[in-house]
C-alpha cells in the first residue's frame, strides 16, 4: 500500500530481513576500529565535552550510575543535554547533535514544538500541572484517541506504558476469568514484575529479570516471534493451567521491530488468541500515532481488545501512558456495568499523578498537530530516505551490518545482539549465548559513541527515530556523518 497517511509506503519483507540478521550473527563481529574509537574519545569527548564529564562525575556521587534513565547510559560518559528543539539537541558544552533518539520515540513532531509548548504554557498560567481532580483535557484527549483509533471505545490515562501494561493484564484476567499471560519473546512491556519475562532476546525467561522472584512468572510465558505454531502450542498448554487471559504483541516486533514481524503473523496471532478465548493486547507504546493516526493496528487491519499507549500520548511531556479498548473490557476500570448491563469487577488501578492537566493537554494538542500536519507520513518518508542511504553506505564499505525500517522506526544493526535466542532444549549453549550478547552489547556502545562524536544521538547505537522536523537536507547531512563512522569500521580482531 502507499503511505495513505501512514508512515509506511511498502512494508518490509520480514523473512528476508530475518535471514540477513541470521547471517549477521554468524559472521565475525565488526565495529568501530579501536584506534578510531580512541580518537573519538580523546578528540571529542575529552576535549569538547569537559562540562558534561564534570557534571556526570558529580552526579555519580548522588545518582546510581550518574543518570536517571537507562537511555542516558552512554560510553565513555553520558552527555548532558540542555536544550532540545526540532530535530536537534544541544549539550552543556555548546555542541549540537541530530536527534535520532527522540526521547525513545515520543517526539514525532520534533522536540518542543511551539504548537504544543504554547498551549502548555497557557495551561500552566491558569491551572498548574496537577490538581488531583478532573480537568476538561482528560475528556478531550480520551475523545481524540477514541475518534482516531477505531478499537478504542474508551480510554484511561495513566502515568507510563509500564502502568498501562500492568492494568491490561488485570483487565484481561477479570474479563476472561482466565489466569495466564502470553507475550512474545524479546518484547518489552514495561518493567513490572510479571511482564519482565523473556526480555531482550527470546527464550531468556527470567534470566535478565534480576530482583524478581521466579514464582512471579508462574502464569507468564513467552512464544517465539513469527511462529504461529509455537503460539498455538502455548495456548493449548495453558488450557490445563487456567487458560490464557491475554496475548500481548508489539505489533511491529520485539523491541519496536528489532526482530520484525510479518503481516501474516500479526493477523494470525490475533485470530489464534480469539480462537482460544484470550484478549488481544497490542502494545503500541512506540507505534501508536507514529505508524499512523490509527496506530500499527490500523495499518495491519487488526481490531485488538485492548491497546497500550505511551510515548506520544503526552506529546513528549511526563505522564505518558494509557490503555484503551472495547467498552466491555474497559468497563473493568469503572466498577460499573458492561455493555450488556452486567455488573463487573473493578481492576486495581491507581496513580496519583496520572492524567494530569499538563499531560492530557500536551497529548491532546500533540495529536491535533500530528493530524493537522500529517506528521506520521512525513516522518516515515524521512525514515525511508535515511534507511536507503544507510543501506548504500553498508554496501560501500562492504560491512555485514543490516539496515531496515518500519516507517520512522529505523534500525542499523551492526552486531545482532537481540537476534540471538535461547533454546532450553540445549541448555549447554546458554552461557555462550549470554557471553556473545554481552560482547556485542559492548560494541553497540562503542558504535553509539562514534555516532555521538559525529553529532548523531541514537538509541543504543542501533535504533534511529525520525521525526517530522527533519528535512531531506538534514537526512543527507546525517548520512554524511554516518559515512565517516562506517568508513572507520572493521572486524574487531583487526
Secondary structure as a PSIPRED ss2 file (coil, helix, strand):
# PSIPRED VFORMAT (PSIPRED V4.0)

   1 X C   1.000  0.000  0.000
   2 X C   1.000  0.000  0.000
   3 X C   1.000  0.000  0.000
   4 X C   1.000  0.000  0.000
   5 X C   1.000  0.000  0.000
   6 X C   1.000  0.000  0.000
   7 X C   1.000  0.000  0.000
   8 X C   1.000  0.000  0.000
   9 X C   1.000  0.000  0.000
  10 X C   1.000  0.000  0.000
  11 X C   1.000  0.000  0.000
  12 X C   1.000  0.000  0.000
  13 X C   1.000  0.000  0.000
  14 X H   0.000  1.000  0.000
  15 X H   0.000  1.000  0.000
  16 X H   0.000  1.000  0.000
  17 X H   0.000  1.000  0.000
  18 X H   0.000  1.000  0.000
  19 X H   0.000  1.000  0.000
  20 X H   0.000  1.000  0.000
  21 X H   0.000  1.000  0.000
  22 X H   0.000  1.000  0.000
  23 X H   0.000  1.000  0.000
  24 X H   0.000  1.000  0.000
  25 X H   0.000  1.000  0.000
  26 X H   0.000  1.000  0.000
  27 X C   1.000  0.000  0.000
  28 X C   1.000  0.000  0.000
  29 X C   1.000  0.000  0.000
  30 X E   0.000  0.000  1.000
  31 X E   0.000  0.000  1.000
  32 X E   0.000  0.000  1.000
  33 X C   1.000  0.000  0.000
  34 X H   0.000  1.000  0.000
  35 X H   0.000  1.000  0.000
  36 X H   0.000  1.000  0.000
  37 X H   0.000  1.000  0.000
  38 X H   0.000  1.000  0.000
  39 X H   0.000  1.000  0.000
  40 X H   0.000  1.000  0.000
  41 X H   0.000  1.000  0.000
  42 X H   0.000  1.000  0.000
  43 X H   0.000  1.000  0.000
  44 X H   0.000  1.000  0.000
  45 X H   0.000  1.000  0.000
  46 X H   0.000  1.000  0.000
  47 X H   0.000  1.000  0.000
  48 X H   0.000  1.000  0.000
  49 X C   1.000  0.000  0.000
  50 X H   0.000  1.000  0.000
  51 X H   0.000  1.000  0.000
  52 X H   0.000  1.000  0.000
  53 X H   0.000  1.000  0.000
  54 X H   0.000  1.000  0.000
  55 X H   0.000  1.000  0.000
  56 X H   0.000  1.000  0.000
  57 X H   0.000  1.000  0.000
  58 X H   0.000  1.000  0.000
  59 X H   0.000  1.000  0.000
  60 X C   1.000  0.000  0.000
  61 X C   1.000  0.000  0.000
  62 X C   1.000  0.000  0.000
  63 X C   1.000  0.000  0.000
  64 X H   0.000  1.000  0.000
  65 X H   0.000  1.000  0.000
  66 X H   0.000  1.000  0.000
  67 X C   1.000  0.000  0.000
  68 X C   1.000  0.000  0.000
  69 X C   1.000  0.000  0.000
  70 X H   0.000  1.000  0.000
  71 X H   0.000  1.000  0.000
  72 X H   0.000  1.000  0.000
  73 X C   1.000  0.000  0.000
  74 X C   1.000  0.000  0.000
  75 X C   1.000  0.000  0.000
  76 X C   1.000  0.000  0.000
  77 X C   1.000  0.000  0.000
  78 X C   1.000  0.000  0.000
  79 X C   1.000  0.000  0.000
  80 X C   1.000  0.000  0.000
  81 X E   0.000  0.000  1.000
  82 X E   0.000  0.000  1.000
  83 X E   0.000  0.000  1.000
  84 X E   0.000  0.000  1.000
  85 X E   0.000  0.000  1.000
  86 X E   0.000  0.000  1.000
  87 X C   1.000  0.000  0.000
  88 X E   0.000  0.000  1.000
  89 X E   0.000  0.000  1.000
  90 X E   0.000  0.000  1.000
  91 X E   0.000  0.000  1.000
  92 X C   1.000  0.000  0.000
  93 X C   1.000  0.000  0.000
  94 X C   1.000  0.000  0.000
  95 X C   1.000  0.000  0.000
  96 X E   0.000  0.000  1.000
  97 X E   0.000  0.000  1.000
  98 X E   0.000  0.000  1.000
  99 X E   0.000  0.000  1.000
 100 X C   1.000  0.000  0.000
 101 X C   1.000  0.000  0.000
 102 X H   0.000  1.000  0.000
 103 X H   0.000  1.000  0.000
 104 X H   0.000  1.000  0.000
 105 X C   1.000  0.000  0.000
 106 X C   1.000  0.000  0.000
 107 X C   1.000  0.000  0.000
 108 X C   1.000  0.000  0.000
 109 X C   1.000  0.000  0.000
 110 X C   1.000  0.000  0.000
 111 X E   0.000  0.000  1.000
 112 X C   1.000  0.000  0.000
 113 X C   1.000  0.000  0.000
 114 X H   0.000  1.000  0.000
 115 X H   0.000  1.000  0.000
 116 X H   0.000  1.000  0.000
 117 X H   0.000  1.000  0.000
 118 X H   0.000  1.000  0.000
 119 X H   0.000  1.000  0.000
 120 X H   0.000  1.000  0.000
 121 X H   0.000  1.000  0.000
 122 X H   0.000  1.000  0.000
 123 X H   0.000  1.000  0.000
 124 X H   0.000  1.000  0.000
 125 X H   0.000  1.000  0.000
 126 X H   0.000  1.000  0.000
 127 X C   1.000  0.000  0.000
 128 X C   1.000  0.000  0.000
 129 X C   1.000  0.000  0.000
 130 X C   1.000  0.000  0.000
 131 X C   1.000  0.000  0.000
 132 X C   1.000  0.000  0.000
 133 X C   1.000  0.000  0.000
 134 X C   1.000  0.000  0.000
 135 X C   1.000  0.000  0.000
 136 X H   0.000  1.000  0.000
 137 X H   0.000  1.000  0.000
 138 X H   0.000  1.000  0.000
 139 X H   0.000  1.000  0.000
 140 X H   0.000  1.000  0.000
 141 X H   0.000  1.000  0.000
 142 X H   0.000  1.000  0.000
 143 X H   0.000  1.000  0.000
 144 X H   0.000  1.000  0.000
 145 X H   0.000  1.000  0.000
 146 X H   0.000  1.000  0.000
 147 X H   0.000  1.000  0.000
 148 X H   0.000  1.000  0.000
 149 X C   1.000  0.000  0.000
 150 X C   1.000  0.000  0.000
 151 X C   1.000  0.000  0.000
 152 X C   1.000  0.000  0.000
 153 X C   1.000  0.000  0.000
 154 X E   0.000  0.000  1.000
 155 X E   0.000  0.000  1.000
 156 X E   0.000  0.000  1.000
 157 X E   0.000  0.000  1.000
 158 X E   0.000  0.000  1.000
 159 X C   1.000  0.000  0.000
 160 X C   1.000  0.000  0.000
 161 X H   0.000  1.000  0.000
 162 X H   0.000  1.000  0.000
 163 X H   0.000  1.000  0.000
 164 X H   0.000  1.000  0.000
 165 X H   0.000  1.000  0.000
 166 X H   0.000  1.000  0.000
 167 X H   0.000  1.000  0.000
 168 X H   0.000  1.000  0.000
 169 X H   0.000  1.000  0.000
 170 X H   0.000  1.000  0.000
 171 X H   0.000  1.000  0.000
 172 X H   0.000  1.000  0.000
 173 X H   0.000  1.000  0.000
 174 X H   0.000  1.000  0.000
 175 X H   0.000  1.000  0.000
 176 X H   0.000  1.000  0.000
 177 X C   1.000  0.000  0.000
 178 X C   1.000  0.000  0.000
 179 X C   1.000  0.000  0.000
 180 X E   0.000  0.000  1.000
 181 X E   0.000  0.000  1.000
 182 X E   0.000  0.000  1.000
 183 X E   0.000  0.000  1.000
 184 X E   0.000  0.000  1.000
 185 X C   1.000  0.000  0.000
 186 X E   0.000  0.000  1.000
 187 X C   1.000  0.000  0.000
 188 X C   1.000  0.000  0.000
 189 X C   1.000  0.000  0.000
 190 X C   1.000  0.000  0.000
 191 X C   1.000  0.000  0.000
 192 X C   1.000  0.000  0.000
 193 X H   0.000  1.000  0.000
 194 X H   0.000  1.000  0.000
 195 X H   0.000  1.000  0.000
 196 X C   1.000  0.000  0.000
 197 X C   1.000  0.000  0.000
 198 X C   1.000  0.000  0.000
 199 X E   0.000  0.000  1.000
 200 X C   1.000  0.000  0.000
 201 X C   1.000  0.000  0.000
 202 X E   0.000  0.000  1.000
 203 X C   1.000  0.000  0.000
 204 X C   1.000  0.000  0.000
 205 X C   1.000  0.000  0.000
 206 X C   1.000  0.000  0.000
 207 X C   1.000  0.000  0.000
 208 X C   1.000  0.000  0.000
 209 X C   1.000  0.000  0.000
 210 X C   1.000  0.000  0.000
 211 X C   1.000  0.000  0.000
 212 X C   1.000  0.000  0.000
 213 X C   1.000  0.000  0.000
 214 X H   0.000  1.000  0.000
 215 X H   0.000  1.000  0.000
 216 X H   0.000  1.000  0.000
 217 X H   0.000  1.000  0.000
 218 X H   0.000  1.000  0.000
 219 X H   0.000  1.000  0.000
 220 X E   0.000  0.000  1.000
 221 X E   0.000  0.000  1.000
 222 X E   0.000  0.000  1.000
 223 X E   0.000  0.000  1.000
 224 X C   1.000  0.000  0.000
 225 X C   1.000  0.000  0.000
 226 X C   1.000  0.000  0.000
 227 X C   1.000  0.000  0.000
 228 X H   0.000  1.000  0.000
 229 X H   0.000  1.000  0.000
 230 X H   0.000  1.000  0.000
 231 X H   0.000  1.000  0.000
 232 X H   0.000  1.000  0.000
 233 X H   0.000  1.000  0.000
 234 X H   0.000  1.000  0.000
 235 X H   0.000  1.000  0.000
 236 X H   0.000  1.000  0.000
 237 X H   0.000  1.000  0.000
 238 X H   0.000  1.000  0.000
 239 X H   0.000  1.000  0.000
 240 X H   0.000  1.000  0.000
 241 X H   0.000  1.000  0.000
 242 X C   1.000  0.000  0.000
 243 X C   1.000  0.000  0.000
 244 X E   0.000  0.000  1.000
 245 X E   0.000  0.000  1.000
 246 X E   0.000  0.000  1.000
 247 X E   0.000  0.000  1.000
 248 X E   0.000  0.000  1.000
 249 X E   0.000  0.000  1.000
 250 X C   1.000  0.000  0.000
 251 X C   1.000  0.000  0.000
 252 X C   1.000  0.000  0.000
 253 X E   0.000  0.000  1.000
 254 X H   0.000  1.000  0.000
 255 X H   0.000  1.000  0.000
 256 X H   0.000  1.000  0.000
 257 X H   0.000  1.000  0.000
 258 X C   1.000  0.000  0.000
 259 X E   0.000  0.000  1.000
 260 X E   0.000  0.000  1.000
 261 X C   1.000  0.000  0.000
 262 X C   1.000  0.000  0.000
 263 X H   0.000  1.000  0.000
 264 X H   0.000  1.000  0.000
 265 X H   0.000  1.000  0.000
 266 X H   0.000  1.000  0.000
 267 X H   0.000  1.000  0.000
 268 X H   0.000  1.000  0.000
 269 X H   0.000  1.000  0.000
 270 X H   0.000  1.000  0.000
 271 X H   0.000  1.000  0.000
 272 X H   0.000  1.000  0.000
 273 X H   0.000  1.000  0.000
 274 X H   0.000  1.000  0.000
 275 X H   0.000  1.000  0.000
 276 X C   1.000  0.000  0.000
 277 X C   1.000  0.000  0.000
 278 X C   1.000  0.000  0.000
 279 X E   0.000  0.000  1.000
 280 X E   0.000  0.000  1.000
 281 X E   0.000  0.000  1.000
 282 X E   0.000  0.000  1.000
 283 X E   0.000  0.000  1.000
 284 X C   1.000  0.000  0.000
 285 X C   1.000  0.000  0.000
 286 X C   1.000  0.000  0.000
 287 X C   1.000  0.000  0.000
 288 X E   0.000  0.000  1.000
 289 X C   1.000  0.000  0.000
 290 X C   1.000  0.000  0.000
 291 X C   1.000  0.000  0.000
 292 X E   0.000  0.000  1.000
 293 X C   1.000  0.000  0.000
 294 X C   1.000  0.000  0.000
 295 X H   0.000  1.000  0.000
 296 X H   0.000  1.000  0.000
 297 X H   0.000  1.000  0.000
 298 X H   0.000  1.000  0.000
 299 X H   0.000  1.000  0.000
 300 X H   0.000  1.000  0.000
 301 X C   1.000  0.000  0.000
 302 X C   1.000  0.000  0.000
 303 X C   1.000  0.000  0.000
 304 X C   1.000  0.000  0.000
 305 X C   1.000  0.000  0.000
 306 X E   0.000  0.000  1.000
 307 X E   0.000  0.000  1.000
 308 X E   0.000  0.000  1.000
 309 X E   0.000  0.000  1.000
 310 X E   0.000  0.000  1.000
 311 X H   0.000  1.000  0.000
 312 X H   0.000  1.000  0.000
 313 X H   0.000  1.000  0.000
 314 X H   0.000  1.000  0.000
 315 X C   1.000  0.000  0.000
 316 X C   1.000  0.000  0.000
 317 X C   1.000  0.000  0.000
 318 X C   1.000  0.000  0.000
 319 X C   1.000  0.000  0.000
 320 X C   1.000  0.000  0.000
 321 X E   0.000  0.000  1.000
 322 X E   0.000  0.000  1.000
 323 X E   0.000  0.000  1.000
 324 X E   0.000  0.000  1.000
 325 X E   0.000  0.000  1.000
 326 X C   1.000  0.000  0.000
 327 X H   0.000  1.000  0.000
 328 X H   0.000  1.000  0.000
 329 X H   0.000  1.000  0.000
 330 X H   0.000  1.000  0.000
 331 X H   0.000  1.000  0.000
 332 X H   0.000  1.000  0.000
 333 X H   0.000  1.000  0.000
 334 X C   1.000  0.000  0.000
 335 X C   1.000  0.000  0.000
 336 X C   1.000  0.000  0.000
 337 X E   0.000  0.000  1.000
 338 X C   1.000  0.000  0.000
 339 X C   1.000  0.000  0.000
 340 X C   1.000  0.000  0.000
 341 X C   1.000  0.000  0.000
 342 X C   1.000  0.000  0.000
 343 X E   0.000  0.000  1.000
 344 X C   1.000  0.000  0.000
 345 X C   1.000  0.000  0.000
 346 X C   1.000  0.000  0.000
 347 X C   1.000  0.000  0.000
 348 X C   1.000  0.000  0.000
 349 X C   1.000  0.000  0.000
 350 X C   1.000  0.000  0.000
 351 X C   1.000  0.000  0.000
 352 X C   1.000  0.000  0.000
 353 X C   1.000  0.000  0.000
 354 X C   1.000  0.000  0.000
 355 X C   1.000  0.000  0.000
 356 X C   1.000  0.000  0.000
 357 X H   0.000  1.000  0.000
 358 X H   0.000  1.000  0.000
 359 X H   0.000  1.000  0.000
 360 X H   0.000  1.000  0.000
 361 X H   0.000  1.000  0.000
 362 X H   0.000  1.000  0.000
 363 X H   0.000  1.000  0.000
 364 X H   0.000  1.000  0.000
 365 X H   0.000  1.000  0.000
 366 X H   0.000  1.000  0.000
 367 X H   0.000  1.000  0.000
 368 X H   0.000  1.000  0.000
 369 X H   0.000  1.000  0.000
 370 X H   0.000  1.000  0.000
 371 X H   0.000  1.000  0.000
 372 X H   0.000  1.000  0.000
 373 X H   0.000  1.000  0.000
 374 X C   1.000  0.000  0.000
 375 X H   0.000  1.000  0.000
 376 X H   0.000  1.000  0.000
 377 X H   0.000  1.000  0.000
 378 X H   0.000  1.000  0.000
 379 X H   0.000  1.000  0.000
 380 X H   0.000  1.000  0.000
 381 X H   0.000  1.000  0.000
 382 X H   0.000  1.000  0.000
 383 X H   0.000  1.000  0.000
 384 X H   0.000  1.000  0.000
 385 X H   0.000  1.000  0.000
 386 X H   0.000  1.000  0.000
 387 X H   0.000  1.000  0.000
 388 X H   0.000  1.000  0.000
 389 X H   0.000  1.000  0.000
 390 X H   0.000  1.000  0.000
 391 X H   0.000  1.000  0.000
 392 X H   0.000  1.000  0.000
 393 X H   0.000  1.000  0.000
 394 X H   0.000  1.000  0.000
 395 X H   0.000  1.000  0.000
 396 X H   0.000  1.000  0.000
 397 X C   1.000  0.000  0.000
 398 X C   1.000  0.000  0.000
 399 X C   1.000  0.000  0.000
 400 X C   1.000  0.000  0.000
 401 X C   1.000  0.000  0.000
 402 X E   0.000  0.000  1.000
 403 X E   0.000  0.000  1.000
 404 X E   0.000  0.000  1.000
 405 X E   0.000  0.000  1.000
 406 X E   0.000  0.000  1.000
 407 X C   1.000  0.000  0.000
 408 X C   1.000  0.000  0.000
 409 X E   0.000  0.000  1.000
 410 X E   0.000  0.000  1.000
 411 X E   0.000  0.000  1.000
 412 X E   0.000  0.000  1.000
 413 X E   0.000  0.000  1.000
 414 X C   1.000  0.000  0.000
 415 X C   1.000  0.000  0.000
 416 X C   1.000  0.000  0.000
 417 X H   0.000  1.000  0.000
 418 X H   0.000  1.000  0.000
 419 X H   0.000  1.000  0.000
 420 X C   1.000  0.000  0.000
 421 X E   0.000  0.000  1.000
 422 X C   1.000  0.000  0.000
 423 X C   1.000  0.000  0.000
 424 X H   0.000  1.000  0.000
 425 X H   0.000  1.000  0.000
 426 X H   0.000  1.000  0.000
 427 X H   0.000  1.000  0.000
 428 X H   0.000  1.000  0.000
 429 X H   0.000  1.000  0.000
 430 X H   0.000  1.000  0.000
 431 X H   0.000  1.000  0.000
 432 X H   0.000  1.000  0.000
 433 X H   0.000  1.000  0.000
 434 X H   0.000  1.000  0.000
 435 X H   0.000  1.000  0.000
 436 X H   0.000  1.000  0.000
 437 X H   0.000  1.000  0.000
 438 X H   0.000  1.000  0.000
 439 X H   0.000  1.000  0.000
 440 X H   0.000  1.000  0.000
 441 X H   0.000  1.000  0.000
 442 X H   0.000  1.000  0.000
 443 X H   0.000  1.000  0.000
 444 X H   0.000  1.000  0.000
 445 X H   0.000  1.000  0.000
 446 X H   0.000  1.000  0.000
 447 X H   0.000  1.000  0.000
 448 X H   0.000  1.000  0.000
 449 X H   0.000  1.000  0.000
 450 X H   0.000  1.000  0.000
 451 X H   0.000  1.000  0.000
 452 X H   0.000  1.000  0.000
 453 X H   0.000  1.000  0.000
 454 X C   1.000  0.000  0.000
 455 X C   1.000  0.000  0.000
 456 X E   0.000  0.000  1.000
 457 X E   0.000  0.000  1.000
 458 X C   1.000  0.000  0.000
 459 X E   0.000  0.000  1.000
 460 X C   1.000  0.000  0.000
 461 X C   1.000  0.000  0.000
 462 X C   1.000  0.000  0.000
 463 X E   0.000  0.000  1.000
 464 X E   0.000  0.000  1.000
 465 X E   0.000  0.000  1.000
 466 X C   1.000  0.000  0.000
 467 X C   1.000  0.000  0.000
 468 X C   1.000  0.000  0.000
 469 X C   1.000  0.000  0.000
 470 X C   1.000  0.000  0.000
 471 X C   1.000  0.000  0.000
 472 X H   0.000  1.000  0.000
 473 X H   0.000  1.000  0.000
 474 X H   0.000  1.000  0.000
 475 X H   0.000  1.000  0.000
 476 X H   0.000  1.000  0.000
 477 X H   0.000  1.000  0.000
 478 X H   0.000  1.000  0.000
 479 X H   0.000  1.000  0.000
 480 X H   0.000  1.000  0.000
 481 X H   0.000  1.000  0.000
 482 X H   0.000  1.000  0.000
 483 X H   0.000  1.000  0.000
 484 X H   0.000  1.000  0.000
 485 X H   0.000  1.000  0.000
 486 X H   0.000  1.000  0.000
 487 X C   1.000  0.000  0.000
 488 X C   1.000  0.000  0.000
 489 X E   0.000  0.000  1.000
 490 X E   0.000  0.000  1.000
 491 X E   0.000  0.000  1.000
 492 X C   1.000  0.000  0.000
 493 X C   1.000  0.000  0.000
 494 X C   1.000  0.000  0.000
